[in-house]
């Protein structure tokens, strides 16, 4: 597992926490950020790409 994959795992955990916090506080913005963080984390873990590489690919769509 490289450092980008490890960072991806951390982003998944952070995203899940943000989602739970967003539900508790009824804050849709934080919940959405959590979903995005979790998605980036899963992509980072599975592809081994950096966050910047993935954001560039997403922006190109």
CHARMM-style PDB file with segment names, atoms N, HN, CA, C and O in Angstrom:
ATOM      1  N   UNK     1       0.849  -1.166   0.000  1.00  0.00      PROA
ATOM      2  CA  UNK     1       0.000   0.000   0.000  1.00  0.00      PROA
ATOM      3  C   UNK     1       0.899   1.235   0.000  1.00  0.00      PROA
ATOM      4  O   UNK     1       1.756   1.386   0.871  1.00  0.00      PROA
ATOM      5  N   UNK     2       0.700   2.119  -0.985  1.00  0.00      PROA
ATOM      6  HN  UNK     2       0.004   1.996  -1.693  1.00  0.00      PROA
ATOM      7  CA  UNK     2       1.515   3.332  -1.023  1.00  0.00      PROA
ATOM      8  C   UNK     2       0.870   4.449  -0.209  1.00  0.00      PROA
ATOM      9  O   UNK     2      -0.227   4.278   0.322  1.00  0.00      PROA
ATOM     10  N   UNK     3       1.539   5.577  -0.111  1.00  0.00      PROA
ATOM     11  HN  UNK     3       2.431   5.716  -0.542  1.00  0.00      PROA
ATOM     12  CA  UNK     3       1.061   6.665   0.749  1.00  0.00      PROA
ATOM     13  C   UNK     3      -0.254   7.256   0.242  1.00  0.00      PROA
ATOM     14  O   UNK     3      -1.076   7.703   1.043  1.00  0.00      PROA
ATOM     15  N   UNK     4      -0.467   7.264  -1.087  1.00  0.00      PROA
ATOM     16  HN  UNK     4       0.200   6.901  -1.738  1.00  0.00      PROA
ATOM     17  CA  UNK     4      -1.723   7.779  -1.621  1.00  0.00      PROA
ATOM     18  C   UNK     4      -2.891   6.863  -1.268  1.00  0.00      PROA
ATOM     19  O   UNK     4      -3.997   7.337  -1.007  1.00  0.00      PROA
ATOM     20  N   UNK     5      -2.654   5.571  -1.260  1.00  0.00      PROA
ATOM     21  HN  UNK     5      -1.756   5.186  -1.472  1.00  0.00      PROA
ATOM     22  CA  UNK     5      -3.701   4.629  -0.868  1.00  0.00      PROA
ATOM     23  C   UNK     5      -4.018   4.778   0.617  1.00  0.00      PROA
ATOM     24  O   UNK     5      -5.179   4.716   1.020  1.00  0.00      PROA
ATOM     25  N   UNK     6      -2.985   4.973   1.423  1.00  0.00      PROA
ATOM     26  HN  UNK     6      -2.041   5.023   1.096  1.00  0.00      PROA
ATOM     27  CA  UNK     6      -3.191   5.176   2.857  1.00  0.00      PROA
ATOM     28  C   UNK     6      -3.955   6.476   3.112  1.00  0.00      PROA
ATOM     29  O   UNK     6      -4.854   6.526   3.951  1.00  0.00      PROA
ATOM     30  N   UNK     7      -3.590   7.510   2.387  1.00  0.00      PROA
ATOM     31  HN  UNK     7      -2.860   7.469   1.705  1.00  0.00      PROA
ATOM     32  CA  UNK     7      -4.311   8.783   2.517  1.00  0.00      PROA
ATOM     33  C   UNK     7      -5.768   8.600   2.099  1.00  0.00      PROA
ATOM     34  O   UNK     7      -6.667   9.202   2.686  1.00  0.00      PROA
ATOM     35  N   UNK     8      -5.998   7.772   1.090  1.00  0.00      PROA
ATOM     36  HN  UNK     8      -5.267   7.282   0.613  1.00  0.00      PROA
ATOM     37  CA  UNK     8      -7.364   7.490   0.652  1.00  0.00      PROA
ATOM     38  C   UNK     8      -8.179   6.830   1.744  1.00  0.00      PROA
ATOM     39  O   UNK     8      -9.351   7.156   1.930  1.00  0.00      PROA
ATOM     40  N   UNK     9      -7.576   5.915   2.460  1.00  0.00      PROA
ATOM     41  HN  UNK     9      -6.623   5.650   2.309  1.00  0.00      PROA
ATOM     42  CA  UNK     9      -8.270   5.254   3.568  1.00  0.00      PROA
ATOM     43  C   UNK     9      -8.638   6.282   4.640  1.00  0.00      PROA
ATOM     44  O   UNK     9      -9.746   6.257   5.174  1.00  0.00      PROA
ATOM     45  N   UNK    10      -7.713   7.177   4.948  1.00  0.00      PROA
ATOM     46  HN  UNK    10      -6.812   7.197   4.514  1.00  0.00      PROA
ATOM     47  CA  UNK    10      -7.977   8.215   5.930  1.00  0.00      PROA
ATOM     48  C   UNK    10      -9.126   9.116   5.470  1.00  0.00      PROA
ATOM     49  O   UNK    10      -9.977   9.485   6.279  1.00  0.00      PROA
ATOM     50  N   UNK    11      -9.162   9.475   4.184  1.00  0.00      PROA
ATOM     51  HN  UNK    11      -8.470   9.176   3.527  1.00  0.00      PROA
ATOM     52  CA  UNK    11     -10.233  10.324   3.668  1.00  0.00      PROA
ATOM     53  C   UNK    11     -11.590   9.640   3.795  1.00  0.00      PROA
ATOM     54  O   UNK    11     -12.600  10.300   4.041  1.00  0.00      PROA
ATOM     55  N   UNK    12     -11.613   8.332   3.630  1.00  0.00      PROA
ATOM     56  HN  UNK    12     -10.793   7.796   3.431  1.00  0.00      PROA
ATOM     57  CA  UNK    12     -12.865   7.608   3.802  1.00  0.00      PROA
ATOM     58  C   UNK    12     -13.369   7.744   5.234  1.00  0.00      PROA
ATOM     59  O   UNK    12     -14.551   8.002   5.462  1.00  0.00      PROA
ATOM     60  N   UNK    13     -12.479   7.570   6.182  1.00  0.00      PROA
ATOM     61  HN  UNK    13     -11.519   7.360   5.996  1.00  0.00      PROA
ATOM     62  CA  UNK    13     -12.855   7.675   7.597  1.00  0.00      PROA
ATOM     63  C   UNK    13     -13.311   9.095   7.908  1.00  0.00      PROA
ATOM     64  O   UNK    13     -14.324   9.299   8.578  1.00  0.00      PROA
ATOM     65  N   UNK    14     -12.561  10.068   7.419  1.00  0.00      PROA
ATOM     66  HN  UNK    14     -11.739   9.903   6.874  1.00  0.00      PROA
ATOM     67  CA  UNK    14     -12.911  11.467   7.654  1.00  0.00      PROA
ATOM     68  C   UNK    14     -14.261  11.795   7.012  1.00  0.00      PROA
ATOM     69  O   UNK    14     -15.069  12.519   7.594  1.00  0.00      PROA
ATOM     70  N   UNK    15     -14.502  11.265   5.818  1.00  0.00      PROA
ATOM     71  HN  UNK    15     -13.846  10.677   5.345  1.00  0.00      PROA
ATOM     72  CA  UNK    15     -15.773  11.502   5.136  1.00  0.00      PROA
ATOM     73  C   UNK    15     -16.940  10.900   5.887  1.00  0.00      PROA
ATOM     74  O   UNK    15     -18.000  11.517   5.986  1.00  0.00      PROA
ATOM     75  N   UNK    16     -16.760   9.707   6.416  1.00  0.00      PROA
ATOM     76  HN  UNK    16     -15.898   9.206   6.336  1.00  0.00      PROA
ATOM     77  CA  UNK    16     -17.824   9.072   7.188  1.00  0.00      PROA
ATOM     78  C   UNK    16     -18.128   9.878   8.445  1.00  0.00      PROA
ATOM     79  O   UNK    16     -19.290  10.023   8.827  1.00  0.00      PROA
ATOM     80  N   UNK    17     -17.081  10.407   9.093  1.00  0.00      PROA
ATOM     81  HN  UNK    17     -16.138  10.289   8.783  1.00  0.00      PROA
ATOM     82  CA  UNK    17     -17.291  11.225  10.282  1.00  0.00      PROA
ATOM     83  C   UNK    17     -18.065  12.494   9.932  1.00  0.00      PROA
ATOM     84  O   UNK    17     -18.988  12.874  10.652  1.00  0.00      PROA
ATOM     85  N   UNK    18     -17.696  13.150   8.833  1.00  0.00      PROA
ATOM     86  HN  UNK    18     -16.946  12.842   8.248  1.00  0.00      PROA
ATOM     87  CA  UNK    18     -18.388  14.369   8.428  1.00  0.00      PROA
ATOM     88  C   UNK    18     -19.859  14.087   8.143  1.00  0.00      PROA
ATOM     89  O   UNK    18     -20.729  14.894   8.473  1.00  0.00      PROA
ATOM     90  N   UNK    19     -20.132  12.939   7.530  1.00  0.00      PROA
ATOM     91  HN  UNK    19     -19.426  12.284   7.263  1.00  0.00      PROA
ATOM     92  CA  UNK    19     -21.523  12.589   7.251  1.00  0.00      PROA
ATOM     93  C   UNK    19     -22.310  12.439   8.548  1.00  0.00      PROA
ATOM     94  O   UNK    19     -23.426  12.944   8.664  1.00  0.00      PROA
ATOM     95  N   UNK    20     -21.733  11.752   9.514  1.00  0.00      PROA
ATOM     96  HN  UNK    20     -20.826  11.341   9.420  1.00  0.00      PROA
ATOM     97  CA  UNK    20     -22.412  11.570  10.805  1.00  0.00      PROA
ATOM     98  C   UNK    20     -22.599  12.908  11.508  1.00  0.00      PROA
ATOM     99  O   UNK    20     -23.658  13.168  12.078  1.00  0.00      PROA
ATOM    100  N   UNK    21     -21.583  13.752  11.471  1.00  0.00      PROA
ATOM    101  HN  UNK    21     -20.723  13.541  11.007  1.00  0.00      PROA
ATOM    102  CA  UNK    21     -21.684  15.077  12.090  1.00  0.00      PROA
ATOM    103  C   UNK    21     -22.754  15.905  11.383  1.00  0.00      PROA
ATOM    104  O   UNK    21     -23.523  16.612  12.034  1.00  0.00      PROA
ATOM    105  N   UNK    22     -22.805  15.819  10.062  1.00  0.00      PROA
ATOM    106  HN  UNK    22     -22.180  15.245   9.534  1.00  0.00      PROA
ATOM    107  CA  UNK    22     -23.811  16.549   9.290  1.00  0.00      PROA
ATOM    108  C   UNK    22     -25.220  16.109   9.628  1.00  0.00      PROA
ATOM    109  O   UNK    22     -26.135  16.932   9.667  1.00  0.00      PROA
ATOM    110  N   UNK    23     -25.410  14.813   9.874  1.00  0.00      PROA
ATOM    111  HN  UNK    23     -24.667  14.144   9.843  1.00  0.00      PROA
ATOM    112  CA  UNK    23     -26.733  14.321  10.259  1.00  0.00      PROA
ATOM    113  C   UNK    23     -27.111  14.822  11.650  1.00  0.00      PROA
ATOM    114  O   UNK    23     -28.238  15.266  11.866  1.00  0.00      PROA
ATOM    115  N   UNK    24     -26.179  14.753  12.586  1.00  0.00      PROA
ATOM    116  HN  UNK    24     -25.263  14.392  12.410  1.00  0.00      PROA
ATOM    117  CA  UNK    24     -26.454  15.154  13.969  1.00  0.00      PROA
ATOM    118  C   UNK    24     -26.802  16.638  14.041  1.00  0.00      PROA
ATOM    119  O   UNK    24     -27.723  17.031  14.757  1.00  0.00      PROA
ATOM    120  N   UNK    25     -26.069  17.455  13.300  1.00  0.00      PROA
ATOM    121  HN  UNK    25     -25.321  17.136  12.718  1.00  0.00      PROA
ATOM    122  CA  UNK    25     -26.281  18.906  13.351  1.00  0.00      PROA
ATOM    123  C   UNK    25     -27.272  19.385  12.291  1.00  0.00      PROA
ATOM    124  O   UNK    25     -27.557  20.579  12.206  1.00  0.00      PROA
ATOM    125  N   UNK    26     -27.789  18.474  11.495  1.00  0.00      PROA
ATOM    126  HN  UNK    26     -27.557  17.504  11.565  1.00  0.00      PROA
ATOM    127  CA  UNK    26     -28.709  18.804  10.405  1.00  0.00      PROA
ATOM    128  C   UNK    26     -28.073  19.792   9.426  1.00  0.00      PROA
ATOM    129  O   UNK    26     -28.721  20.725   8.951  1.00  0.00      PROA
ATOM    130  N   UNK    27     -26.794  19.565   9.139  1.00  0.00      PROA
ATOM    131  HN  UNK    27     -26.268  18.808   9.526  1.00  0.00      PROA
ATOM    132  CA  UNK    27     -26.035  20.429   8.258  1.00  0.00      PROA
ATOM    133  C   UNK    27     -25.781  19.686   6.947  1.00  0.00      PROA
ATOM    134  O   UNK    27     -24.901  18.828   6.873  1.00  0.00      PROA
ATOM    135  N   UNK    28     -26.556  20.019   5.913  1.00  0.00      PROA
ATOM    136  HN  UNK    28     -27.271  20.716   5.973  1.00  0.00      PROA
ATOM    137  CA  UNK    28     -26.446  19.330   4.627  1.00  0.00      PROA
ATOM    138  C   UNK    28     -25.110  19.558   3.937  1.00  0.00      PROA
ATOM    139  O   UNK    28     -24.621  18.683   3.222  1.00  0.00      PROA
ATOM    140  N   UNK    29     -24.520  20.730   4.148  1.00  0.00      PROA
ATOM    141  HN  UNK    29     -24.917  21.440   4.728  1.00  0.00      PROA
ATOM    142  CA  UNK    29     -23.241  21.039   3.507  1.00  0.00      PROA
ATOM    143  C   UNK    29     -22.140  20.131   4.036  1.00  0.00      PROA
ATOM    144  O   UNK    29     -21.355  19.587   3.259  1.00  0.00      PROA
ATOM    145  N   UNK    30     -22.079  19.966   5.339  1.00  0.00      PROA
ATOM    146  HN  UNK    30     -22.717  20.407   5.970  1.00  0.00      PROA
ATOM    147  CA  UNK    30     -21.059  19.101   5.935  1.00  0.00      PROA
ATOM    148  C   UNK    30     -21.290  17.660   5.498  1.00  0.00      PROA
ATOM    149  O   UNK    30     -20.333  16.936   5.223  1.00  0.00      PROA
ATOM    150  N   UNK    31     -22.550  17.237   5.432  1.00  0.00      PROA
ATOM    151  HN  UNK    31     -23.327  17.826   5.655  1.00  0.00      PROA
ATOM    152  CA  UNK    31     -22.858  15.882   4.990  1.00  0.00      PROA
ATOM    153  C   UNK    31     -22.367  15.672   3.557  1.00  0.00      PROA
ATOM    154  O   UNK    31     -21.758  14.645   3.257  1.00  0.00      PROA
ATOM    155  N   UNK    32     -22.626  16.630   2.677  1.00  0.00      PROA
ATOM    156  HN  UNK    32     -23.120  17.464   2.921  1.00  0.00      PROA
ATOM    157  CA  UNK    32     -22.192  16.514   1.279  1.00  0.00      PROA
ATOM    158  C   UNK    32     -20.672  16.488   1.175  1.00  0.00      PROA
ATOM    159  O   UNK    32     -20.117  15.726   0.383  1.00  0.00      PROA
ATOM    160  N   UNK    33     -19.995  17.320   1.971  1.00  0.00      PROA
ATOM    161  HN  UNK    33     -20.446  17.939   2.613  1.00  0.00      PROA
ATOM    162  CA  UNK    33     -18.529  17.302   1.978  1.00  0.00      PROA
ATOM    163  C   UNK    33     -18.018  15.933   2.404  1.00  0.00      PROA
ATOM    164  O   UNK    33     -17.041  15.421   1.859  1.00  0.00      PROA
ATOM    165  N   UNK    34     -18.692  15.352   3.385  1.00  0.00      PROA
ATOM    166  HN  UNK    34     -19.486  15.768   3.828  1.00  0.00      PROA
ATOM    167  CA  UNK    34     -18.297  14.026   3.848  1.00  0.00      PROA
ATOM    168  C   UNK    34     -18.436  12.979   2.763  1.00  0.00      PROA
ATOM    169  O   UNK    34     -17.569  12.119   2.608  1.00  0.00      PROA
ATOM    170  N   UNK    35     -19.531  13.048   2.004  1.00  0.00      PROA
ATOM    171  HN  UNK    35     -20.235  13.746   2.130  1.00  0.00      PROA
ATOM    172  CA  UNK    35     -19.734  12.096   0.902  1.00  0.00      PROA
ATOM    173  C   UNK    35     -18.624  12.249  -0.138  1.00  0.00      PROA
ATOM    174  O   UNK    35     -18.092  11.261  -0.644  1.00  0.00      PROA
ATOM    175  N   UNK    36     -18.279  13.510  -0.452  1.00  0.00      PROA
ATOM    176  HN  UNK    36     -18.710  14.313  -0.041  1.00  0.00      PROA
ATOM    177  CA  UNK    36     -17.238  13.763  -1.445  1.00  0.00      PROA
ATOM    178  C   UNK    36     -15.893  13.262  -0.948  1.00  0.00      PROA
ATOM    179  O   UNK    36     -15.145  12.636  -1.699  1.00  0.00      PROA
ATOM    180  N   UNK    37     -15.575  13.537   0.330  1.00  0.00      PROA
ATOM    181  HN  UNK    37     -16.182  14.045   0.941  1.00  0.00      PROA
ATOM    182  CA  UNK    37     -14.315  13.057   0.907  1.00  0.00      PROA
ATOM    183  C   UNK    37     -14.240  11.535   0.881  1.00  0.00      PROA
ATOM    184  O   UNK    37     -13.200  10.957   0.565  1.00  0.00      PROA
ATOM    185  N   UNK    38     -15.359  10.894   1.218  1.00  0.00      PROA
ATOM    186  HN  UNK    38     -16.204  11.364   1.474  1.00  0.00      PROA
ATOM    187  CA  UNK    38     -15.383   9.434   1.217  1.00  0.00      PROA
ATOM    188  C   UNK    38     -15.165   8.888  -0.193  1.00  0.00      PROA
ATOM    189  O   UNK    38     -14.430   7.918  -0.381  1.00  0.00      PROA
ATOM    190  N   UNK    39     -15.805   9.513  -1.184  1.00  0.00      PROA
ATOM    191  HN  UNK    39     -16.402  10.301  -1.032  1.00  0.00      PROA
ATOM    192  CA  UNK    39     -15.637   9.070  -2.566  1.00  0.00      PROA
ATOM    193  C   UNK    39     -14.186   9.242  -3.022  1.00  0.00      PROA
ATOM    194  O   UNK    39     -13.611   8.340  -3.631  1.00  0.00      PROA
ATOM    195  N   UNK    40     -13.599  10.405  -2.724  1.00  0.00      PROA
ATOM    196  HN  UNK    40     -14.066  11.137  -2.229  1.00  0.00      PROA
ATOM    197  CA  UNK    40     -12.198  10.620  -3.099  1.00  0.00      PROA
ATOM    198  C   UNK    40     -11.296   9.607  -2.416  1.00  0.00      PROA
ATOM    199  O   UNK    40     -10.356   9.096  -3.025  1.00  0.00      PROA
ATOM    200  N   UNK    41     -11.576   9.318  -1.165  1.00  0.00      PROA
ATOM    201  HN  UNK    41     -12.340   9.733  -0.671  1.00  0.00      PROA
ATOM    202  CA  UNK    41     -10.774   8.340  -0.440  1.00  0.00      PROA
ATOM    203  C   UNK    41     -10.839   6.965  -1.062  1.00  0.00      PROA
ATOM    204  O   UNK    41      -9.820   6.284  -1.182  1.00  0.00      PROA
ATOM    205  N   UNK    42     -12.028   6.552  -1.457  1.00  0.00      PROA
ATOM    206  HN  UNK    42     -12.855   7.105  -1.359  1.00  0.00      PROA
ATOM    207  CA  UNK    42     -12.171   5.229  -2.083  1.00  0.00      PROA
ATOM    208  C   UNK    42     -11.439   5.186  -3.417  1.00  0.00      PROA
ATOM    209  O   UNK    42     -10.781   4.197  -3.740  1.00  0.00      PROA
ATOM    210  N   UNK    43     -11.556   6.265  -4.192  1.00  0.00      PROA
ATOM    211  HN  UNK    43     -12.090   7.069  -3.930  1.00  0.00      PROA
ATOM    212  CA  UNK    43     -10.851   6.315  -5.474  1.00  0.00      PROA
ATOM    213  C   UNK    43      -9.343   6.312  -5.268  1.00  0.00      PROA
ATOM    214  O   UNK    43      -8.611   5.635  -5.990  1.00  0.00      PROA
ATOM    215  N   UNK    44      -8.883   7.075  -4.277  1.00  0.00      PROA
ATOM    216  HN  UNK    44      -9.477   7.626  -3.691  1.00  0.00      PROA
ATOM    217  CA  UNK    44      -7.453   7.129  -4.004  1.00  0.00      PROA
ATOM    218  C   UNK    44      -6.932   5.770  -3.567  1.00  0.00      PROA
ATOM    219  O   UNK    44      -5.862   5.337  -3.995  1.00  0.00      PROA
ATOM    220  N   UNK    45      -7.685   5.110  -2.725  1.00  0.00      PROA
ATOM    221  HN  UNK    45      -8.555   5.462  -2.377  1.00  0.00      PROA
ATOM    222  CA  UNK    45      -7.247   3.802  -2.245  1.00  0.00      PROA
ATOM    223  C   UNK    45      -7.209   2.780  -3.376  1.00  0.00      PROA
ATOM    224  O   UNK    45      -6.287   1.967  -3.449  1.00  0.00      PROA
ATOM    225  N   UNK    46      -8.198   2.816  -4.251  1.00  0.00      PROA
ATOM    226  HN  UNK    46      -8.947   3.476  -4.192  1.00  0.00      PROA
ATOM    227  CA  UNK    46      -8.255   1.795  -5.303  1.00  0.00      PROA
ATOM    228  C   UNK    46      -7.305   2.080  -6.471  1.00  0.00      PROA
ATOM    229  O   UNK    46      -6.799   1.150  -7.098  1.00  0.00      PROA
ATOM    230  N   UNK    47      -7.059   3.368  -6.764  1.00  0.00      PROA
ATOM    231  HN  UNK    47      -7.470   4.124  -6.254  1.00  0.00      PROA
ATOM    232  CA  UNK    47      -6.212   3.685  -7.911  1.00  0.00      PROA
ATOM    233  C   UNK    47      -4.773   4.005  -7.535  1.00  0.00      PROA
ATOM    234  O   UNK    47      -3.868   3.843  -8.354  1.00  0.00      PROA
ATOM    235  N   UNK    48      -4.553   4.458  -6.300  1.00  0.00      PROA
ATOM    236  HN  UNK    48      -5.288   4.589  -5.635  1.00  0.00      PROA
ATOM    237  CA  UNK    48      -3.216   4.857  -5.885  1.00  0.00      PROA
ATOM    238  C   UNK    48      -2.812   6.213  -6.429  1.00  0.00      PROA
ATOM    239  O   UNK    48      -1.640   6.583  -6.362  1.00  0.00      PROA
ATOM    240  N   UNK    49      -3.787   6.976  -6.980  1.00  0.00      PROA
ATOM    241  HN  UNK    49      -4.740   6.675  -7.034  1.00  0.00      PROA
ATOM    242  CA  UNK    49      -3.495   8.300  -7.514  1.00  0.00      PROA
ATOM    243  C   UNK    49      -3.583   9.333  -6.396  1.00  0.00      PROA
ATOM    244  O   UNK    49      -4.192   9.091  -5.354  1.00  0.00      PROA
ATOM    245  N   UNK    50      -2.960  10.496  -6.635  1.00  0.00      PROA
ATOM    246  HN  UNK    50      -2.466  10.692  -7.481  1.00  0.00      PROA
ATOM    247  CA  UNK    50      -3.022  11.566  -5.645  1.00  0.00      PROA
ATOM    248  C   UNK    50      -4.377  12.252  -5.698  1.00  0.00      PROA
ATOM    249  O   UNK    50      -5.124  12.116  -6.666  1.00  0.00      PROA
ATOM    250  N   UNK    51      -4.677  12.991  -4.642  1.00  0.00      PROA
ATOM    251  HN  UNK    51      -4.070  13.102  -3.855  1.00  0.00      PROA
ATOM    252  CA  UNK    51      -5.934  13.738  -4.578  1.00  0.00      PROA
ATOM    253  C   UNK    51      -6.005  14.730  -5.738  1.00  0.00      PROA
ATOM    254  O   UNK    51      -7.063  14.899  -6.345  1.00  0.00      PROA
ATOM    255  N   UNK    52      -4.900  15.379  -6.044  1.00  0.00      PROA
ATOM    256  HN  UNK    52      -4.041  15.242  -5.551  1.00  0.00      PROA
ATOM    257  CA  UNK    52      -4.867  16.364  -7.120  1.00  0.00      PROA
ATOM    258  C   UNK    52      -5.139  15.720  -8.486  1.00  0.00      PROA
ATOM    259  O   UNK    52      -5.862  16.281  -9.308  1.00  0.00      PROA
ATOM    260  N   UNK    53      -4.557  14.544  -8.719  1.00  0.00      PROA
ATOM    261  HN  UNK    53      -3.970  14.088  -8.051  1.00  0.00      PROA
ATOM    262  CA  UNK    53      -4.795  13.838  -9.975  1.00  0.00      PROA
ATOM    263  C   UNK    53      -6.274  13.490 -10.129  1.00  0.00      PROA
ATOM    264  O   UNK    53      -6.850  13.655 -11.205  1.00  0.00      PROA
ATOM    265  N   UNK    54      -6.871  13.015  -9.062  1.00  0.00      PROA
ATOM    266  HN  UNK    54      -6.403  12.882  -8.189  1.00  0.00      PROA
ATOM    267  CA  UNK    54      -8.282  12.645  -9.114  1.00  0.00      PROA
ATOM    268  C   UNK    54      -9.175  13.864  -9.312  1.00  0.00      PROA
ATOM    269  O   UNK    54     -10.133  13.809 -10.082  1.00  0.00      PROA
ATOM    270  N   UNK    55      -8.872  14.963  -8.626  1.00  0.00      PROA
ATOM    271  HN  UNK    55      -8.093  15.008  -8.000  1.00  0.00      PROA
ATOM    272  CA  UNK    55      -9.681  16.174  -8.798  1.00  0.00      PROA
ATOM    273  C   UNK    55      -9.563  16.701 -10.222  1.00  0.00      PROA
ATOM    274  O   UNK    55     -10.551  17.168 -10.789  1.00  0.00      PROA
ATOM    275  N   UNK    56      -8.360  16.633 -10.813  1.00  0.00      PROA
ATOM    276  HN  UNK    56      -7.558  16.254 -10.353  1.00  0.00      PROA
ATOM    277  CA  UNK    56      -8.190  17.053 -12.206  1.00  0.00      PROA
ATOM    278  C   UNK    56      -9.039  16.198 -13.137  1.00  0.00      PROA
ATOM    279  O   UNK    56      -9.673  16.718 -14.055  1.00  0.00      PROA
ATOM    280  N   UNK    57      -9.053  14.888 -12.904  1.00  0.00      PROA
ATOM    281  HN  UNK    57      -8.538  14.466 -12.159  1.00  0.00      PROA
ATOM    282  CA  UNK    57      -9.856  13.995 -13.735  1.00  0.00      PROA
ATOM    283  C   UNK    57     -11.351  14.303 -13.579  1.00  0.00      PROA
ATOM    284  O   UNK    57     -12.093  14.311 -14.561  1.00  0.00      PROA
ATOM    285  N   UNK    58     -11.777  14.551 -12.362  1.00  0.00      PROA
ATOM    286  HN  UNK    58     -11.174  14.544 -11.564  1.00  0.00      PROA
ATOM    287  CA  UNK    58     -13.184  14.866 -12.113  1.00  0.00      PROA
ATOM    288  C   UNK    58     -13.563  16.186 -12.786  1.00  0.00      PROA
ATOM    289  O   UNK    58     -14.638  16.297 -13.376  1.00  0.00      PROA
ATOM    290  N   UNK    59     -12.683  17.181 -12.699  1.00  0.00      PROA
ATOM    291  HN  UNK    59     -11.810  17.090 -12.220  1.00  0.00      PROA
ATOM    292  CA  UNK    59     -12.948  18.478 -13.307  1.00  0.00      PROA
ATOM    293  C   UNK    59     -13.032  18.387 -14.836  1.00  0.00      PROA
ATOM    294  O   UNK    59     -13.753  19.163 -15.463  1.00  0.00      PROA
ATOM    295  N   UNK    60     -12.309  17.459 -15.427  1.00  0.00      PROA
ATOM    296  HN  UNK    60     -11.723  16.829 -14.917  1.00  0.00      PROA
ATOM    297  CA  UNK    60     -12.339  17.305 -16.895  1.00  0.00      PROA
ATOM    298  C   UNK    60     -13.651  16.721 -17.395  1.00  0.00      PROA
ATOM    299  O   UNK    60     -13.974  16.856 -18.575  1.00  0.00      PROA
ATOM    300  N   UNK    61     -14.408  16.079 -16.525  1.00  0.00      PROA
ATOM    301  HN  UNK    61     -14.146  15.970 -15.566  1.00  0.00      PROA
ATOM    302  CA  UNK    61     -15.676  15.496 -16.957  1.00  0.00      PROA
ATOM    303  C   UNK    61     -16.636  16.612 -17.142  1.00  0.00      PROA
ATOM    304  OT1 UNK    61     -17.789  16.381 -17.508  1.00  0.00      PROA
TER     305      UNK     61
END
